[in-house]
Amino acid sequence: MHKTIFLLIILLLGSLIYINISLANEKVLICHKTHSQKNQYVLIEINKSAEEAHIQHGDFYPINENCKEIPSPIPM
């Protein structure tokens, strides 16, 4: 009985570690704000885990894989 519970715990922990590693390796493209007048945004690839922080400070998802077209703000 104790061996079965121990094995189940090990399997569960292994699964959680695998899921975390998979998410950490997932990448997304984003237009990153540069504070430059000439090139205001550059296309970069970031970890999915950093996506929300980038969106919160003004970065956005590319339109047609370029950062020249800035999306319109979403009306509230």
SEDRENMI-859472 format. One record per residue (C-alpha): x, y, z; residue number from 1; residue in three letters. Coordinates in nm, 4 decimals. Example, Ala and Ser with C-alpha at 12.3 -4.5 7.8 and 13.67 -1.06 7.14 Angstrom:
2
{xx:1.2300 | yy:-0.4500 | zz:0.7800 | num:1 | residuo:Ala}
{xx:1.3670 | yy:-0.1060 | zz:0.7140 | num:2 | residuo:Ser}
# end
This chain:
76
{xx:0.0000 | yy:0.0000 | zz:0.0000 | num:1 | residuo:Met}
{xx:0.2742 | yy:0.2505 | zz:0.0946 | num:2 | residuo:His}
{xx:0.4751 | yy:0.1573 | zz:-0.2172 | num:3 | residuo:Lys}
{xx:0.1717 | yy:0.2241 | zz:-0.4373 | num:4 | residuo:Thr}
{xx:0.1118 | yy:0.5672 | zz:-0.2844 | num:5 | residuo:Ile}
{xx:0.4810 | yy:0.6503 | zz:-0.3138 | num:6 | residuo:Phe}
{xx:0.4842 | yy:0.5513 | zz:-0.6830 | num:7 | residuo:Leu}
{xx:0.1728 | yy:0.7581 | zz:-0.7522 | num:8 | residuo:Leu}
{xx:0.3314 | yy:1.0623 | zz:-0.5890 | num:9 | residuo:Ile}
{xx:0.6498 | yy:1.0156 | zz:-0.7938 | num:10 | residuo:Ile}
{xx:0.4468 | yy:0.9861 | zz:-1.1162 | num:11 | residuo:Leu}
{xx:0.2463 | yy:1.2972 | zz:-1.0318 | num:12 | residuo:Leu}
{xx:0.5571 | yy:1.5021 | zz:-0.9532 | num:13 | residuo:Leu}
{xx:0.7240 | yy:1.3829 | zz:-1.2725 | num:14 | residuo:Gly}
{xx:0.4208 | yy:1.4889 | zz:-1.4751 | num:15 | residuo:Ser}
{xx:0.4152 | yy:1.8349 | zz:-1.3152 | num:16 | residuo:Leu}
{xx:0.7856 | yy:1.8851 | zz:-1.3829 | num:17 | residuo:Ile}
{xx:0.7379 | yy:1.7806 | zz:-1.7480 | num:18 | residuo:Tyr}
{xx:0.4467 | yy:2.0250 | zz:-1.7910 | num:19 | residuo:Ile}
{xx:0.6496 | yy:2.3131 | zz:-1.6410 | num:20 | residuo:Asn}
{xx:0.9467 | yy:2.2400 | zz:-1.8668 | num:21 | residuo:Ile}
{xx:0.7200 | yy:2.2250 | zz:-2.1730 | num:22 | residuo:Ser}
{xx:0.5596 | yy:2.5609 | zz:-2.0916 | num:23 | residuo:Leu}
{xx:0.8968 | yy:2.7227 | zz:-2.0250 | num:24 | residuo:Ala}
{xx:1.0156 | yy:2.6205 | zz:-2.3735 | num:25 | residuo:Asn}
{xx:0.7079 | yy:2.7501 | zz:-2.5566 | num:26 | residuo:Glu}
{xx:0.7837 | yy:3.0683 | zz:-2.7539 | num:27 | residuo:Lys}
{xx:0.5664 | yy:3.3469 | zz:-2.8982 | num:28 | residuo:Val}
{xx:0.6380 | yy:3.6391 | zz:-3.1315 | num:29 | residuo:Leu}
{xx:0.5698 | yy:3.9848 | zz:-2.9978 | num:30 | residuo:Ile}
{xx:0.6322 | yy:4.3454 | zz:-3.1044 | num:31 | residuo:Cys}
{xx:0.8548 | yy:4.4877 | zz:-2.8317 | num:32 | residuo:His}
{xx:0.8489 | yy:4.8616 | zz:-2.7520 | num:33 | residuo:Lys}
{xx:1.1970 | yy:5.0157 | zz:-2.7912 | num:34 | residuo:Thr}
{xx:1.1514 | yy:5.3861 | zz:-2.6938 | num:35 | residuo:His}
{xx:1.3252 | yy:5.4779 | zz:-3.0221 | num:36 | residuo:Ser}
{xx:1.1665 | yy:5.7369 | zz:-3.2523 | num:37 | residuo:Gln}
{xx:1.2896 | yy:5.5608 | zz:-3.5675 | num:38 | residuo:Lys}
{xx:1.2070 | yy:5.1988 | zz:-3.4808 | num:39 | residuo:Asn}
{xx:0.9402 | yy:5.2131 | zz:-3.2134 | num:40 | residuo:Gln}
{xx:0.8860 | yy:4.8350 | zz:-3.2098 | num:41 | residuo:Tyr}
{xx:1.0968 | yy:4.5311 | zz:-3.2967 | num:42 | residuo:Val}
{xx:0.9819 | yy:4.1748 | zz:-3.3496 | num:43 | residuo:Leu}
{xx:1.1203 | yy:3.9429 | zz:-3.0803 | num:44 | residuo:Ile}
{xx:1.0607 | yy:3.5875 | zz:-2.9673 | num:45 | residuo:Glu}
{xx:0.9912 | yy:3.5431 | zz:-2.5968 | num:46 | residuo:Ile}
{xx:0.8989 | yy:3.2649 | zz:-2.3584 | num:47 | residuo:Asn}
{xx:0.5245 | yy:3.2172 | zz:-2.3237 | num:48 | residuo:Lys}
{xx:0.5668 | yy:3.2702 | zz:-1.9482 | num:49 | residuo:Ser}
{xx:0.6806 | yy:3.6326 | zz:-2.0099 | num:50 | residuo:Ala}
{xx:0.3961 | yy:3.7144 | zz:-2.2493 | num:51 | residuo:Glu}
{xx:0.1601 | yy:3.8811 | zz:-1.9995 | num:52 | residuo:Glu}
{xx:0.4310 | yy:4.1116 | zz:-1.8618 | num:53 | residuo:Ala}
{xx:0.5182 | yy:4.2310 | zz:-2.2139 | num:54 | residuo:His}
{xx:0.1537 | yy:4.2973 | zz:-2.3041 | num:55 | residuo:Ile}
{xx:0.1047 | yy:4.4944 | zz:-1.9806 | num:56 | residuo:Gln}
{xx:0.3811 | yy:4.7427 | zz:-2.0645 | num:57 | residuo:His}
{xx:0.2745 | yy:4.8185 | zz:-2.4214 | num:58 | residuo:Gly}
{xx:0.4044 | yy:4.5372 | zz:-2.6387 | num:59 | residuo:Asp}
{xx:0.1578 | yy:4.3742 | zz:-2.8797 | num:60 | residuo:Phe}
{xx:0.1119 | yy:4.0763 | zz:-3.1097 | num:61 | residuo:Tyr}
{xx:0.2381 | yy:4.1341 | zz:-3.4638 | num:62 | residuo:Pro}
{xx:-0.0003 | yy:4.1873 | zz:-3.7548 | num:63 | residuo:Ile}
{xx:0.1254 | yy:4.0055 | zz:-4.0669 | num:64 | residuo:Asn}
{xx:0.4490 | yy:3.9243 | zz:-3.8792 | num:65 | residuo:Glu}
{xx:0.5718 | yy:4.2832 | zz:-3.8782 | num:66 | residuo:Asn}
{xx:0.5637 | yy:4.5606 | zz:-3.6226 | num:67 | residuo:Cys}
{xx:0.4893 | yy:4.8476 | zz:-3.8607 | num:68 | residuo:Lys}
{xx:0.1118 | yy:4.8075 | zz:-3.8277 | num:69 | residuo:Glu}
{xx:0.0140 | yy:4.9063 | zz:-3.4743 | num:70 | residuo:Ile}
{xx:-0.3251 | yy:4.7678 | zz:-3.3727 | num:71 | residuo:Pro}
{xx:-0.6037 | yy:5.0050 | zz:-3.2741 | num:72 | residuo:Ser}
{xx:-0.6837 | yy:5.0196 | zz:-2.9028 | num:73 | residuo:Pro}
{xx:-0.9740 | yy:4.8007 | zz:-2.7974 | num:74 | residuo:Ile}
{xx:-1.2699 | yy:5.0202 | zz:-2.6952 | num:75 | residuo:Pro}
{xx:-1.3845 | yy:4.9760 | zz:-2.3367 | num:76 | residuo:Met}
# end
